């Protein structure tokens, strides 16, 4: 960079001469590297979001104590069909009764699958999803009030207990949801169904294949598979 510098001549006039000024930016590189290292160490990286899935086991050697059973009143089968359609049936599937299937909608409105699962009553007349939702809300409130006492590990452990039915006032019966997508069901609807499990804090759900009896039932109901 050239900078002008004035000087006076002997005859009373002025004369300018140019000098070269060099600015060394080498230390700036070191400072930038230190800043980059600082931000890399101090920045919290986004945590990967995972979704737990439970698939039915076809292992014939499974021990009886390792098998899980669900009561009829606490079991709901959800069918994902073509055209963004969703159907559900409560209790043991009645393959010879098309009226056992009920059509639902997506979202949180009247007639939605979320409303059906939330209002489903088990054998004792209680609605476990509603009770679990209240318990989860209280747990999140406790964490918000005192986050230091509720790190991710402890919070996740307590949340799993609540989803399994272990509440402060005793253990309750939880729902078991069987999700069965047809061949033409969209991937988005599959993800939406799993999102409903997370929104309602349902801890026990499986993804199963459509059987021949299921296909026959859906056809009798007029469902496009």
N, C-alpha and C positions, 0 to 999 in steps of 0.2 A: 504494500500500500504506500503510495507516494503522498507525502505531506509537504505543503509549501512552507518555506521559512524565509522571512524577510531579513534583508541586511542592507545597510546604508553604504553608498559609495562615497568616494572622496569628493565628488563634485556636487554633493547635496541631493543627488537623485537617489532613488531606492531601487534595489535590485533583488529579485527573488530567486532563490535556488531551491531545488528539490532534494529531499533526503528520503531514503527508503526505510520504512518501519516494518519489521517482521513480527507477527503475532504467532506464538507457538501454541497450537491447540493440542499438543500431545497429552498434557495432564487432564484435558477434558475427557479423553478416551478412558482413562483410569477412573475418573469420577462416574462416568456413565456405566461402566461395568460394575462399580460398587452399588449404584442405584438399582441396576437390574437385579443383582444378587439379593439386595435388601428386599425388594418387592417380591421376588420369587420365594423367599423364606417366610415372609410375613403374610402373604396372601393366602386365604383359605380357598383351596380348590373345591370345585363343585363335587359333591358326593354322588356316586352312581346310584340311580334309583332302580331297585330290583323288585320283582313281584314273585311271591312264593306260589308255586303250583304244586298240587297233589294229584298224581295220576293213579288210577287203579292198577294194582299189581296183578300180574298173571302168573306169579310164582306159585306152583302147586305145593311147594314144600313149606309154605308159610305156617308158622305155629298158630294155634288157636288164640293164645294170649296176645299175639301181635295183630290179630284181626280186629278191626273196629266195626261196631254195629251202631246203627242209627235207628231210633224209634220211628214208627210210621208217622206219628203226628208232627215230628220235627224234621221230616224229609220233604224236600221240594225238588222236582225235576224241571229244569228249564231247557226248552228247545229253541235253538236259533235256526231260523229258516231263511229261505231266499227272500229278497225284497225287503230287507231290514225288519222282517217279522219276528216276533218273539212270543212264545207260548210257555205256559207252565202248568204243572199238575201237582197237587198236594197228596202226600202219602204214597202208598205203593201204587205203581203204574197200573191203570186199568185198561189193558190193551184192547179189550172188547167193548169199551165204552168211549166213543169219541167226545162225549160231553164232559169227560174228565179233564180234557184239555181246555184251558182258558187263554184267550188272547190278551196280551198286555201291550203297553206302549213303552217307549224309552223316555227317560227324563224323570221328573219328580212330581208330575201332575196326577190327577185322578185317573185311575185305571192303569197306572204305570207299574212296571215290575218292582220298582223300589217301594212303592206304596204297598204292594201285595206282600213283599217280604217283611216289611216293617210291621204290618198289621197281622201277620200270621200268628195265630195262637196255638200253643202246644197242648198236651193232654190236660195239664192243670189249669188251662184257661189263661195263662199269662202270655205276654208277647215278649220273648227274650230279646229280640232285636232292639226294641224300645229301651229296655232296661240296660242293655249293653251300651247303647248310644249315650245314655245319661252318664254311665260310669266312665266312658271314654272322655266325655266332655269335662267331667269333674277332674279327671287325671290331667288333661291338658291345661286346665285352669291352675292346678297346683304347680305344674311345671312353669307356667308363665309367671306365677307369683314368686317362685324361688327356683330359678333355673340351675343354680349351683348344686342343689340337692337332687336334681333330676337330670343327670347326664344321659347321653343317648343309650348307653348300655342298660342302665336301671330303668329308664322309661320304656324301652323296647320289651324288657322282661316283664314289667308290670302290665303293659298293653297286651302281651300274649296271654297272660293269666286271665285278663278280663275277657278276651275273645274266646277263651276256652270255658268261660262261665264261672270263673272264680271271682265273685263279687265280695264286697265288704260285709254284706248281710247274708252270705252263704252262697253255695254253688247252685247254679241254675242250669236248666237244660238249654242247649244251644241248637241252632238249626244246622242241618246238613244239606248243602245244595249240590245237586248233580247237574252239570252243564253239558248239554249234548248238541253240538253244532252239526247241521246237515252238510252235505257235500257242497251246496251252493250258498252256504252262509258266508257273509263277508268277514274278512279279517278284522275290520273295524268293529263289527258287532261283537266279535269274540273279546276284543279289548274292552269294549264298553261293558260287557257282562262281568269281566274281572274287576273293572273299576267299581261296579256296584257292590261287589264283595268288600272292597276296601272302604267305600263310603259308609256302608252299613256295619263295618267292623265284624263281618262274618268270618270266623276263624276256620271253619271246616267246609271246604268245597272241593269238588273234583271235576275233571274234564273226562268225559267218557265218549265212546263211539256210539253212533246210531246203530241199533240192532235191527234185525228183520222185523221184530214185533213193533219197534218204534216206528219204522218206516210204514208199516201197515196201519198203525194208529194215525199217523200224520196224514196218510192218504185218505183214510176214512173221514177225517176232519176237513178234508179239502185243502190241506196246507201244501203249498208249492215248495218242494224240497230242492 
